[in-house]
């Protein structure tokens, strides 16, 4: 009988390398695929060298080592449309996007799965630290290694993806993965973690905004720094450079440390206040997506509002197809609109959405 | 099915005769041909014998062959070296070339342009043949060089080189041809078609990679692009690769000797493959139809398919071909050659099959069957019961 064929996403990092290796060991017919998502183009002597980007070369070396074919899929157009354009427009709206969520919801899985089908693969694989339980409908769970867990980024998986997704690293810890990579003598074994946003080569996303927005775009122009009562404290150099909860970049000279509380694109204003004002009691989550059945009003859930953030106990206060209102058990450090809110029950991912509004505590009356 | 390599226009395996000829020069006779002692003399003799063999095979003089490191370098030396010579004579270089050239020529021409020169790119018709009226018009501009490839690498179309050269010579304009795909595939003799410059490459002819040559007709002014110890009459300084030159000479001589028979065989393989594909894929377009073809390349277009998936699927079936040319694999870049031939709008996915010495009728039949299987699957067409 023919071995089931799997299309394994290989970014050229250690995780996806080991994931592919494990599937080979498990007896699958593995086909490696690197998604070429973007190209440093235009200026510089490396303008034409995107085909030589380290990731692609490393993935090819690993594939050769594993004795599997490896292909490069050009998804630049899709990635630009689904991820980069969204990233830019969210900052223009004064929000803080999660591009990795967009990529996982669209490019990495959707575009990969479509290719897998055309290549007669029974499934796809990635090197994410999450687990999948199959049974009466597949369930997505946090990775066993909670330090590396990536469930936060995967709430947007389309319903057809999960049953066909293989995530061989879900039961492993990062040190175990590196050890396997060394045993297999993979060139990627000691590659450093990728922390930056992959399409922001300079590490400063404002550089990307500047190249993608027209000159003197309001989001990148100076505007007022306001206190909660409207007092002008100074000027900032473009509201798109700020995120709710941020302390840096506001200038000094305040009596106590100041934090960004709110971004008002219409006024190009950044509202700041002391840490005590940086609280929320509830959030509105737009366009929720559920992996299994949607929760019901009154359900108790754990909500994660930032990558590596602790899950917060909350109650589903109201729910519709368009929106969920989540009330926290107590006041919490405010989340940034645009970030993902992911609902869990224990380790199981229920689903998530984008935070559209943060509800701050009502002022204490005197 | 056993893997089948039908990508001989990308590169070829070295022939035994070539490897045998090269073997003594890797370690035993390893001398530097510029040295005056016996090691050097031995190496120089081998180098010059090779130069002579290539010259004879092409109808050139021995001193007119310059060894370089491959086809791209040869093209660059021809274009940039000719442009520099023009500048040295206080002229503004103007290069006339065609829209279907290899990137080595097109990009070199563009760099002449960005250095203050001019480039005129001649259009081609749907068969891939250069527009000779456009050439006549361009010749009015007194270019310093016309560069037209003899056989195109993507579609295998042969240009009317005699006519092109005649028109250029009538106006005393130098002509270069990138003959990398032509030598061994069609008759190439510079005493018959009187070009001034001609580029060839070893690895397309079952010879070594990184070995190439530029024919420079005596009296044609070309300036060196790199500087050093004056080897190759100062045009390509750097210690010569004697083994590479010996291998190149062997490969060129064998290719030229076998050319007529090889072409007849390739044309029959091509016809066989076209027939089998046409019978099963109704909307198949054969690129270069209506023009003269060299025979070793068959490029077809298949509508409604993504080129990327087609290439990957064929590879998974064990069939090594390329989409457009090898230089485009891994990217979705639309072929500039096919765009020039058919216009910009919605080019069908292209497959380039190219035949070589080991290719058999049976391989061609299997390649056709694999292609049909993949195309049917990707188009979602059920195989006939």
Boltz contact constraints between the chains, C-beta under 6 A:
constraints:
  - contact:
      token1: [A, 51]
      token2: [B, 330]
      max_distance: 6.0
  - contact:
      token1: [A, 71]
      token2: [B, 312]
      max_distance: 6.0
  - contact:
      token1: [A, 72]
      token2: [B, 330]
      max_distance: 6.0
  - contact:
      token1: [A, 74]
      token2: [B, 332]
      max_distance: 6.0
  - contact:
      token1: [A, 118]
      token2: [B, 309]
      max_distance: 6.0
